Amino acid sequence: MRKIWLMIAGLMLTIFISGCGTSGSTLHFTAAENVDNEEAKEAVSSILSLLEMEGSVSSSEGEVTATLNEDISSSQKETLQKKLEEGIDLSFRDFNDKKMLGEKDLVAGTAEVSTRKDLDTASIAVQMKDKEHFHEITKDIANRENGKKQLVIWINYEDNQSFKEEKDKENPAYVSAPRVSTPLNTESVQIAGSFSEEEAKELVQKINIATWLHFVELESIDTK
């Protein structure tokens, strides 16, 4: 509450203005199983940052509340719910479409755009949680027969899709299909595709939000 003093006809009047500094919309999350309050709070804070939203975050007994500095409209609420509920499904699959890795295998929030001055397209760099696990996966792929050494990267893969059917198309449904000839002993992975820099930035945001959403789940959004 703020006080304003006005001088009218020699009289000093004090007016109390209510509503100043009030908070906006509130987002309610619950922590995933085996995620403590601090991890859940960090996840929600990171999600707000990725969405370029400002506000305060508090957590208690597996529940996390994000109070935004501003209220959001009905259309903004719908868009936000879609982003936080649908997310994105990033998967690394073999020649036969078996899922080998997913966004849960990535270090949360570490995806970033990678560009080269000599190329007009951008790629995406991600970090694997378990270097040894990634090494074992790529070792398995590398030891397969020629023609089946691909580690195919998909975004929002659907059950009716197949690498075998997509690989000869001009615009396949998958992002890329790097051939793994030797085991990779690294935690850093490049996702190369024909992305513009803007497309890569949008994908990075979606991937990073998806990795943080393994820590928390959106329950509701309250608007004023």
C-alpha positions as CSV (number, residue, x, y, z in Angstrom):
1,M,0.0,0.0,0.0
2,R,1.3,3.5,-0.9
3,K,0.5,6.9,0.6
4,I,0.1,10.1,-1.5
5,W,-0.1,13.5,0.1
6,L,-2.1,16.2,-1.6
7,M,-2.4,19.9,-0.6
8,I,-5.9,21.1,-1.3
9,A,-7.1,24.5,-0.1
10,G,-4.4,24.6,2.6
11,L,-5.3,21.1,3.9
12,M,-3.0,18.2,3.8
13,L,-4.8,15.1,2.7
14,T,-3.4,11.6,2.9
15,I,-4.7,9.1,0.3
16,F,-4.0,5.4,0.6
17,I,-3.6,3.7,-2.8
18,S,-4.2,0.0,-2.6
19,G,-3.1,-2.6,-5.2
20,C,0.3,-1.2,-5.8
21,G,3.0,-3.9,-6.0
22,T,0.4,-6.7,-6.1
23,S,1.5,-10.0,-7.6
24,G,0.2,-11.5,-10.9
25,S,-0.7,-15.0,-12.0
26,T,0.4,-18.0,-10.0
27,L,1.7,-21.3,-11.3
28,H,1.4,-24.4,-9.1
29,F,3.7,-27.4,-9.6
30,T,4.3,-30.7,-7.8
31,A,7.7,-32.3,-7.5
32,A,8.4,-35.6,-9.2
33,E,9.1,-38.7,-7.2
34,N,12.5,-38.6,-5.4
35,V,12.9,-34.9,-6.2
36,D,13.5,-32.7,-3.1
37,N,12.2,-29.2,-2.5
38,E,15.4,-27.5,-3.6
39,E,15.7,-29.4,-6.8
40,A,12.0,-28.7,-7.6
41,K,12.5,-25.1,-6.8
42,E,15.5,-24.9,-9.1
43,A,13.6,-26.6,-11.9
44,V,10.7,-24.1,-11.7
45,S,13.1,-21.1,-11.5
46,S,14.9,-22.4,-14.6
47,I,11.6,-22.9,-16.5
48,L,10.6,-19.3,-15.7
49,S,13.9,-18.0,-16.9
50,L,13.6,-20.0,-20.2
51,L,10.2,-18.5,-20.7
52,E,11.5,-15.0,-19.9
53,M,9.1,-14.6,-17.1
54,E,9.9,-12.8,-13.8
55,G,8.5,-13.8,-10.4
56,S,9.2,-15.4,-7.1
57,V,9.4,-19.1,-6.4
58,S,8.7,-20.9,-3.1
59,S,8.6,-24.6,-2.3
60,S,7.2,-26.7,0.6
61,E,6.5,-30.4,1.1
62,G,6.7,-31.3,-2.6
63,E,4.8,-28.3,-3.9
64,V,6.3,-25.4,-5.7
65,T,4.5,-22.1,-6.3
66,A,5.7,-19.5,-8.8
67,T,4.1,-16.1,-8.4
68,L,4.6,-14.0,-11.5
69,N,5.2,-10.2,-11.3
70,E,2.4,-9.7,-13.8
71,D,-0.9,-11.3,-14.6
72,I,-1.3,-13.2,-17.9
73,S,-4.2,-13.2,-20.3
74,S,-6.4,-16.1,-21.2
75,S,-4.6,-16.7,-24.5
76,Q,-1.2,-16.5,-22.7
77,K,-2.4,-19.0,-20.1
78,E,-3.5,-21.4,-22.9
79,T,-0.1,-21.1,-24.6
80,L,1.8,-21.5,-21.4
81,Q,-0.2,-24.6,-20.4
82,K,0.5,-26.2,-23.8
83,K,4.2,-25.6,-23.4
84,L,4.4,-27.0,-19.9
85,E,2.1,-30.0,-20.4
86,E,2.9,-31.2,-23.9
87,G,6.6,-30.5,-23.8
88,I,8.8,-32.1,-26.4
89,D,9.9,-35.7,-26.9
90,L,13.5,-35.9,-27.9
91,S,14.7,-39.5,-28.6
92,F,17.8,-41.2,-30.0
93,R,16.8,-44.5,-31.7
94,D,18.5,-47.2,-33.6
95,F,18.1,-48.4,-37.2
96,N,15.0,-50.5,-36.1
97,D,13.4,-47.5,-34.2
98,K,14.2,-48.8,-30.7
99,K,14.6,-46.0,-28.2
100,M,18.1,-45.9,-26.9
101,L,18.2,-42.5,-25.2
102,G,15.8,-39.6,-24.4
103,E,15.7,-36.1,-22.9
104,K,15.7,-37.7,-19.4
105,D,19.3,-38.8,-20.2
106,L,20.4,-35.2,-20.7
107,V,21.8,-32.8,-18.1
108,A,18.8,-30.5,-17.4
109,G,19.0,-27.1,-19.0
110,T,22.3,-27.6,-20.8
111,A,21.1,-27.6,-24.5
112,E,22.5,-24.7,-26.5
113,V,22.7,-23.4,-30.1
114,S,25.9,-24.2,-31.8
115,T,26.8,-22.2,-35.0
116,R,29.6,-22.2,-37.5
117,K,30.6,-19.1,-39.5
118,D,31.2,-21.2,-42.6
119,L,27.6,-22.7,-42.5
120,D,24.2,-21.1,-42.9
121,T,22.6,-23.6,-40.6
122,A,22.8,-24.1,-36.8
123,S,23.1,-27.2,-34.7
124,I,22.2,-28.0,-31.1
125,A,24.6,-29.1,-28.5
126,V,23.4,-31.3,-25.6
127,Q,25.1,-32.8,-22.5
128,M,24.6,-36.4,-21.5
129,K,24.2,-37.2,-17.8
130,D,26.1,-40.5,-18.0
131,K,29.2,-40.5,-20.2
132,E,29.7,-44.2,-19.6
133,H,26.1,-45.1,-20.6
134,F,26.4,-43.0,-23.8
135,H,29.7,-44.9,-24.5
136,E,28.0,-48.2,-24.1
137,I,25.1,-47.2,-26.4
138,T,27.4,-46.0,-29.1
139,K,29.6,-49.1,-28.7
140,D,26.5,-51.2,-29.3
141,I,25.6,-49.2,-32.5
142,A,29.2,-49.2,-33.8
143,N,29.4,-53.0,-33.5
144,R,26.3,-53.6,-35.7
145,E,26.5,-54.6,-39.3
146,N,27.1,-52.0,-42.0
147,G,24.1,-50.1,-43.0
148,K,22.6,-50.3,-39.5
149,K,25.0,-48.2,-37.6
150,Q,22.8,-45.1,-37.4
151,L,21.8,-43.4,-34.1
152,V,18.7,-41.6,-35.4
153,I,17.6,-38.4,-33.6
154,W,13.8,-37.8,-33.6
155,I,11.7,-35.0,-32.1
156,N,8.1,-36.1,-31.2
157,Y,8.5,-39.5,-32.7
158,E,5.2,-41.3,-33.4
159,D,4.7,-45.1,-33.4
160,N,3.7,-45.2,-37.1
161,Q,7.0,-43.7,-38.1
162,S,10.0,-45.7,-39.3
163,F,13.6,-44.8,-40.1
164,K,13.6,-47.3,-43.0
165,E,10.6,-45.6,-44.6
166,E,11.9,-42.1,-44.0
167,K,15.6,-42.4,-44.8
168,D,15.2,-42.0,-48.6
169,K,12.8,-39.1,-48.5
170,E,13.9,-35.6,-49.4
171,N,12.5,-34.2,-46.1
172,P,12.5,-37.1,-43.6
173,A,10.6,-36.8,-40.4
174,Y,13.7,-37.4,-38.2
175,V,16.2,-34.6,-37.4
176,S,19.4,-36.4,-38.3
177,A,20.8,-39.9,-38.5
178,P,24.6,-39.9,-37.8
179,R,26.5,-43.0,-38.5
180,V,28.4,-44.3,-35.5
181,S,31.5,-46.1,-36.6
182,T,33.4,-46.1,-33.3
183,P,32.2,-45.8,-29.6
184,L,32.0,-42.2,-28.4
185,N,33.7,-41.5,-25.1
186,T,32.1,-38.1,-24.5
187,E,29.1,-36.5,-22.8
188,S,28.7,-33.7,-25.4
189,V,26.5,-34.5,-28.4
190,Q,25.8,-32.4,-31.5
191,I,22.4,-32.6,-33.1
192,A,22.9,-31.4,-36.6
193,G,20.0,-30.6,-38.9
194,S,19.0,-28.0,-41.4
195,F,18.0,-25.6,-38.7
196,S,18.0,-21.8,-39.0
197,E,19.4,-20.1,-36.0
198,E,15.9,-19.1,-34.9
199,E,14.6,-22.6,-35.3
200,A,17.5,-23.9,-33.3
201,K,16.9,-21.4,-30.5
202,E,13.2,-22.5,-30.3
203,L,14.2,-26.1,-30.1
204,V,16.8,-25.4,-27.5
205,Q,14.2,-23.7,-25.3
206,K,11.8,-26.7,-25.7
207,I,14.5,-29.3,-25.0
208,N,15.6,-27.4,-21.9
209,I,12.1,-27.0,-20.6
210,A,11.5,-30.7,-21.2
211,T,14.6,-31.7,-19.2
212,W,13.5,-29.6,-16.3
213,L,9.9,-31.0,-16.5
214,H,11.3,-34.4,-15.3
215,F,11.7,-32.7,-11.9
216,V,8.2,-31.1,-11.6
217,E,4.8,-31.3,-13.1
218,L,2.4,-28.4,-13.7
219,E,-0.8,-28.7,-11.7
220,S,-2.6,-25.4,-12.4
221,I,-2.3,-21.7,-13.4
222,D,-4.3,-19.1,-11.5
223,T,-5.0,-15.7,-13.1
224,K,-6.5,-12.7,-11.5
